[in-house]
């Protein structure tokens, strides 16, 4: 599982002119899933995100989490995070989970995330989305939690 996390001011996702999710302040999380991802990876990420200390305290240090500032999460599925351009110039997405597998993982991840932090807005899986955000800082991190290799 791979997520790009951006500390954000106002952010929203629009599909066909309709806003599917928006936040005032918090984290925009672009999430992609690999074929071997399990609940173990999803649970790790869902627990980690609300606790990340990415917001400034009174001294300007990143010591505060969503829990501390009452922020929100905007969750957006983005299989292109597993795009590979090592060979050629057209991305290969073979490292990304197939559509129906990714849809199920995304659904489970959203539920797990909401169980830990109920202030979650979302994009729409497999839709052409327009994501607007004010990257605050800017602060952007890449979080990865790879499934362990299968035993032979």
C-alpha positions in Angstrom: 0.0 0.0 0.0 1.3 3.4 -0.9 -0.1 6.8 0.1 0.9 10.4 -0.7 -0.1 12.6 2.2 -0.3 16.3 1.9 -1.0 18.7 4.8 -3.8 20.9 3.4 -6.0 23.9 3.9 -9.3 23.7 2.0 -9.4 20.7 -0.4 -12.1 19.1 -2.5 -12.8 16.4 -5.1 -15.2 17.0 -8.0 -16.6 14.4 -10.3 -18.7 15.5 -13.3 -19.2 18.9 -11.7 -20.4 17.4 -8.4 -18.3 17.8 -5.2 -17.9 14.3 -3.7 -15.9 15.3 -0.8 -14.3 18.4 0.8 -12.4 19.4 3.9 -11.5 22.7 5.6 -8.1 21.7 7.0 -6.3 18.4 7.4 -4.7 15.8 5.2 -5.3 14.9 1.6 -4.4 11.2 1.2 -3.9 9.8 -2.3 -4.0 6.0 -1.8 -3.0 3.1 -4.0 -3.1 -0.6 -3.4 -0.8 -3.4 -4.5 -2.0 -6.9 -5.4 -0.8 -8.5 -2.2 -2.2 -5.9 0.2 -4.1 -7.3 3.2 -6.0 -5.9 6.2 -2.6 -5.8 7.9 -1.4 -3.0 5.6 -4.7 -1.2 5.6 -5.0 -1.3 9.5 -1.4 0.0 9.8 -2.1 3.0 7.5 -5.5 3.7 9.0 -3.9 3.8 12.5 -0.9 5.8 11.4 -2.6 8.7 9.4 -4.6 10.4 12.2 -1.6 10.2 14.5 1.0 11.8 12.2 2.4 14.9 13.7 2.4 17.2 10.7 0.8 20.3 12.1 2.7 23.1 13.8 2.6 23.8 17.5 3.0 27.3 19.0 6.7 27.1 18.4 6.3 26.3 14.7 7.4 22.6 15.2 5.5 19.8 13.5 4.3 18.3 16.8 0.5 18.2 16.4 -1.7 15.5 14.7 -5.2 15.6 13.3 -6.3 14.5 16.7 -4.7 17.7 18.2 -6.0 20.2 15.6 -9.4 18.6 14.9 -8.5 18.3 11.2 -10.1 16.1 8.5 -9.0 13.6 5.9 -9.8 13.8 2.2 -9.2 10.2 0.8 -8.7 9.8 -2.9 -8.0 6.6 -4.7 -5.0 6.9 -7.1 -3.7 3.7 -8.7 -1.1 5.7 -10.7 1.0 5.8 -7.5 2.2 2.4 -8.6 3.1 3.7 -12.1 6.5 2.5 -13.3 8.4 4.4 -16.0 11.8 2.7 -15.5 11.6 1.3 -19.0 10.2 3.6 -21.8 8.1 6.7 -21.3 4.6 5.2 -21.0 3.8 4.2 -17.4 3.2 0.5 -16.6 0.6 -0.1 -13.8 1.3 -3.8 -13.3 2.3 -3.0 -9.7 -1.1 -1.8 -8.9 -3.9 -4.1 -7.7 -6.5 -5.0 -10.4 -9.6 -2.8 -10.4 -12.0 -5.0 -8.4 -9.3 -6.0 -5.9 -8.4 -2.3 -5.5 -12.0 -1.3 -5.2 -12.5 -3.8 -2.3 -9.3 -2.6 -0.6 -10.2 1.0 -1.0 -13.6 0.4 0.6 -12.1 -1.5 3.5 -9.5 1.1 4.0 -12.1 3.9 4.1 -14.1 2.0 6.7 -11.0 1.3 8.8 -9.9 4.9 8.6 -13.3 6.2 9.6 -13.3 3.9 12.6 -10.2 5.6 13.8 -11.0 9.1 12.6 -14.6 9.8 11.6 -13.9 13.0 9.8 -13.1 11.5 6.4 -14.4 12.8 3.1 -13.8 10.9 -0.2 -13.4 11.0 -3.9 -15.0 8.4 -6.0 -13.2 5.2 -6.9 -12.4 4.8 -10.6 -13.9 8.1 -11.5 -12.1 10.9 -13.4 -11.7 13.4 -10.5 -10.5 16.9 -10.2 -8.7 17.3 -6.9 -8.2 20.9 -5.6 -6.1 21.6 -2.6 -4.0 24.2 -0.8 -0.9 22.3 0.1 0.0 23.9 3.5 3.8 24.3 4.0 4.1 22.6 1.6 4.2 19.4 3.5 4.1 16.2 1.5 5.1 12.6 2.6 5.1 9.2 1.0 4.0 6.4 3.3 4.4 2.8 2.2 3.5 -0.4 3.9 4.3 -3.4 1.7 2.7 -6.8 2.2 5.2 -9.4 3.3 6.3 -11.8 0.5 4.3 -15.0 0.2 5.9 -18.1 1.6 7.2 -20.5 -1.1 
